[in-house]
Amino acid sequence: MGRAIEIRRGELLADRPELRLELVADTPWLSMSHGTLGAGGPTPPAHVHREHADCFLVLEGGLRLALADGERTVEGESWVQVPAGVVHTFAPVERVRILNVHAPSAGYRGFIERLARAAGPEDVYRAREGFDQHDPPEGGGLDPGAAVAVQLGGDGGVGSTEPPGSPGAGVAGAGAGRGEPITDRPERRVTLLADTSELAVTESVYTPGERGPDPHVHYDHADAFVVLEGTLTFTLRGASLQADAGTILVVPPVVVHSFANDHDTDARFLNLHAPSCGFGDYLRGRYPGFDQHEPPADGGGDPAAVVATRLAD
């Protein structure tokens, strides 16, 4: 199957009682940090991103999310997606472990490096210099109903048929919504969690032997994965990777790839397309022109460009 791609550890930026933070992916299409926030840790003032989405995979504990129309607590395991233009802020509920995703990255690396060194509220505010983070605009920004909080359905209980962004999936009501079921077969379940121009996110469960799409390439967007349970086998040009639970994988454009569950237990994972390029409608069967293509004659890009990271325990 070719050489194995090395899975690296994230870059540890802070390790204090109130903040543990590691950078686990930094690409133009999306950047991710993984960390634990405790009481007294740095939290941002209300702000808006003009050019990218701010997303949170709540893994443990609770995250208090504040929008222009109110505040709510989102508990693990949940996905939160705040599109560009929506004013928001957040804080831990006692203690929370999250994966924070910014799509596109918009200078995120420099921001969290400065944030990790912040000694007080003024430093937290200044950390955003050079990053796409701004004071709330006059008028309050875009409709906070565009933000989505979705409960993951690891046991198959995906529940509601309401699509991402609908009132049932939005963050104004009590309790996280459920995603939009796309596929519900014994061997495969796929649920669309969120679908905005910046990022489309699905949660999937593959039983043993289930295979994803044939080798393919994207030219205009990155294809990323967060393995939550089990193991996925990724095949790339001349390379392979066994991605166990806790593995982050970002496949840049032009790199040919495919994946499957070649193991004897179920695999559960998130799949992120950044930007979405119409992935949600493609899953619904409404967009045959989606940015997914046969491998090019030259074999595509170098698999060494793939980002593979293991989250810290």
N, C-alpha and C positions, 0 to 999 in steps of 0.2 A: 504493500500500500504506500510505500515511500517513506521518507524521513518524517519523524514526529516533530510537530511544532512545540516549542518550549512554552510551558505555562508559567508565567512569572508572578511574583507577588506585587501588590500595589506599592506605590511610593508613600511611605508614612510621613505625614506633614505635621501632625500634632498627636501627642499621647498624654493627655491630662485627665484628671477625674471628670471634668465637665465637658471635655471634647477629645474624642479620638477620631482622626480623619486621615484617610488614605486616598490618593488619586489612583483610580484603577483603569481609566481609559482617557486618552486625550487625543482626539482627532478633529479635523475640521467639521465633520458631520455631527458628531456628538461627543461630549465629555461626561465622565461619570466619577463621582466620589462615593466612598463608602465610609460610614462612620457612626459613632454613637454620640448623641447629644444628651447632656444631663442638665439639671437645674443650674443656672448660673453660666452656662455656655453662651457663646456669641450667637445672637439671633438678629436678623436684619430688621430695620424699620420697614413700614409699608413702602412698597416699591413696585415698579413695573419694568418688564423687559419689552423693548420695542421690536426686537428682531428674532427672538427665540422663545421656545417653550421651556418652562421650568417644571420638572416632573420628580415625583418621589415614589419609590417603592418602599413602603413601610414594612419592615421585616419583623420587628419586635417592638412592643410598647405602643405608645400613642403619639400622634403628631397633631398639635392644635393649629389648624389652618384658619387664617383670618382673611376674608374678602370684603369687598365694599358693602355687601348686603348681610354680613354677619359672620359669626365664628362657629366652627364645629371641630370635633375631635375625630380623627381618622385613625383606626387601630389596624395593626397587622393581622393578616397579610392584605394589603390594599395598594392600589395604584392611584396616584393623584397626578393629574396633568393640567397645568395652568398655561393656556396659550398666550402668545405674545399679545400685549396690550391690556391684560387683566391685572389690576392692582391686587397685591397679596402680600402676606408675610406669614411666618410660621414660628412655632416654638415647641419644645418637647413637653410632653406630659410626664413629668418626673424624669423619665429616661426613655429614649427611643433610638432604635438602630434603623438606619435608612440607607438606601442607594439613591443618590441625587443625580438626575440626568438632565443635562442641558443640551438642547438640539435646535440649531447648531451650537457649537461650543462658545462662540462670541467672546473669546478671551477668558474663559472660565479658569484655566490653570493659574494664571497670574492672580486672579481674584481669590481663589482659595488658599494660595500660598500666603497672601497678605492677611486673609482672614485667620489663618492658623496662628499668626503672630500677634493678633489683635489683643490688646491689654484692657480695652474698655469700649464703651459705645461709640466714642469718636473714632477710634481705630476701625471698628466694624463699618462705620459709615464711609470712611476714606478708602477702605479696601476695594470698593467698587470702581475706583478710578481706572479707566482703560477697559472696563467691562460694561456690557450692555445691561446696566442696572441703573434706574433713574427714579427720581421722586415722582409721586403720583401726579398725573397731568391735571390741568384744570378740567372740570367736568367728570373726573373720577375714572377715566379709562373706559375700556370696553365692558360689555355686559358680563358680570361675574358668573352668570349662568352658563357661560361657555366652558368654565372649568369643570373637570370631571373627577369624581372619586368613586372608584370601582372596587368592590370586594373580590379578591381572587377566589376561585372555586375549586381548590385543590382536590376536594372529594367528589367533584363532578356536579356539585349543586350550583350550577351557573344561574339557575333561577330565571330572572326576568328576561323578557324578549325586547325590552326597551333598548334602543341603540345608544351608543355613547353620545353624550351631549343632550340627551332628552331629560325632561324633568326628573325621571326616576333615577338617572345616573348622575345628575348634577350634585353639587355640594351643598345646596341650600337646605335640603330636607334632613331628617334624622336618619343616621345609618348610611353606609355606603351603598350605592346602587350595584346592580349586576350588569355584566357586559352583554353583548349581542351574540347569541349562539350562531356560529357559522357552520360547524360540522359537529354532529353528535352521533358517532357510530361506536360500537364496542371497542374497536381498535384505535380510534382517534377522536379526540374532542378538541375543537378549536373555538375560542371565544374572543371576539374583538372587544378589547378593553377601552381603547381610546383611538380617535381618528381625527387629527387636525392636520393642516398643511405641513406643520413642522415635523410631525412624528405620528406613525401608526403603530399600535402595540397590540399584540395578541398573547393570550395564554393558551398553551397546548398541552395535552396529555397524549403521549404515544405509548401504546402497549408494546411488549417485546416483539421484535420483528418488523414493526411499522417503519416505513421509509418516507422521507420527505420528497421534495421535487427532485427530478433528475439534475445532474450537474448543469449549472446555469450561471449567468453573470448579470449584474446590474451595472449600467453605465452612469447613472445620474444620482445614485444614492447608496448609502451604506446599509448593510444587513447585519444586525447585532442580535446577540442571544444572551439570556441570563438563565442558567440551568438551576432550577430550584430543587428538583428531586431526581434521583436516578442518574443515568449517564447517556450522553449523546455522542455518537461517532461522527466527526466531520471529515469529509474527504475534499482535498484541494489538489491543485495541480502538483503532483509529485510529493505531496505531504498529507499527513493525517493528524488527527487530534482526538483524544479521549477526554471529553469534557464532563467531569463529575459535578455533583451539586456544589454550588458556590463558585462556578466558573463563569467568567464574563468573556464573550468573544465578539469582536467587531471585525467584520469583513468589509474592507473598503471597496469602492467601485472597481470594476474590471477584473477582480479576482474570482475565478471560477470556483464554485463550491456546491456541495450537497451535504445532507445529513440524514442520520437514521438512528433508531434505537436497536442496536445489535446486542443488547444485554437481556438479562432474564427478569428484570423488574421494570415497572412503568417509569417513563421519563416525563417530567413536567418542567416546562420552560416558558419564558417570555421571549417573543420575537419582536424586535424593534426595527422599523424601516424609517430611515432619516435622510432626507425628508420623505414624506409618505408617498409621494408620486402617484397618488390614487390607489394605494394598496387596499384600503377598505372597500372601495367599489370593485376592485379586482376580486376580492374574496366573495363579494356578493354576486359575482358573475356579470357585472355591469361595465367592466372596463377591460376589454381584451387587449388594449394597447399598453398595458402596464409595462414598466421598465424591467422586464425579465426576458433574457435572451439565451439562445443557444451559445455554447462556448465558441469564442472566436477561433479562426484558423491558426492564429499565432499562439494559442494556449492561454491568453489572458495575462493578467498581472502576476507579480511574484507573490506567492503565499507568505513570504517573510514580512509583508506589509500588514498581515493580520495581527490584531491585538488580542492576546489571550492572557487573562489575569485570574488568579485565584483569590477570592475574598478572604481576608483575615478572619480567623475564628472569633 
